[in-house]
Amino acid sequence: MELARFVVAIDAGRAYHAALDWAINASLLGGEDILLLHVIDRRDGDGTPADEEELAAAEAALDVALDRIPVTMRDRVSRRIEVGPVERTVAASASYRDILFVGTHKTGYLHGRVLRSRSLVIASLASARLIVIPAVAQPARRGIVVGLGPELHWEDLVLNAAMGAHRELEELRLVYAAREPEPRAGMADERLDAGRVALAAARELVAEEHPGLPTTVRVSARAAAEAFLDSSRSAMMLAIPVSVVDRAAQFTGSVAHDVLLNINCPVFLIPAEPRAAA
């Protein structure tokens, strides 16, 4: 799948630095264009235009971001300032063909609903694929983990992750979480068998698209978020699908929600179904 561009959300802090560096390295491999996007916050959406001081601060933030990009790449870098609610504006800035890059500070609430986590809100609104990257320093990591499960649509997810593994010369690790949110008696063996079937099909798909790509498979009896987080502790990336439970309330599905709140490596989120930007 051709990538139209990388869109990197830029703010006045440092949370985006790791996300931008990731986008730079990926663009060096693939040649994608990069858009640096800064949003001047109007959370109430009242349409008040930015004043000179806000515009100057936005330009300064974009200048700092541009300084991180090698001079030889800058001919394919553009910059843009928008005014509006930050998360909604960032989400609307990219189409399904694009990839959004967002930095985040690590948090840790496994099963709570934390609505104002910026990456969660963007994930609930974006039509683009989204990479959320922790601002904390990342040790040397290898491999791309793909999270699969009974209710998770996985074809696009596996193909996107396999393409990334092929470009990065990394191993692809397919993990199927077989446990139900509310386990029922007698269902465990059936779920494990279904997982093995799904993993065999996914592995075959990878082999067709990227012959020779090192690929491992594993079925886990743990809940999805726990299985995926545990499997990705030493990985360079975790790829999972994201569904929207309640768009108006900005709720993602529970798997994406719990993974993002306990993020331990870059997370690649792919919409379960293409959806129009908000």
RAKA-V430227 format. One line per field, one symbol per residue. psi: psi as a letter, one per 30 degrees, with the letter a starting at -180 (. if undefined). Layout:
psi->???
//
This chain:
psi->kkkelkkkkkafafffeeeeeeeeeeeeefgllkkjkkkjkiefhfgklkleeeeeeeeeeeeeeeffkkeffffgklkkklkakeeeeeeffklfflkkkkllkkaijegljjegjeeeeeeffkflkkkkkkflkklklklkkkkllegkkfeeeeeeeeeeeeefhlkkjkkkjfkleikkkffeeeeeeeeeeeeeeeeeeeeeeikfkkklkkkkglleeeeeeefgeglfkkkllkljejeefhklleeeeeeefhkglkkjkkkekklkk.
//
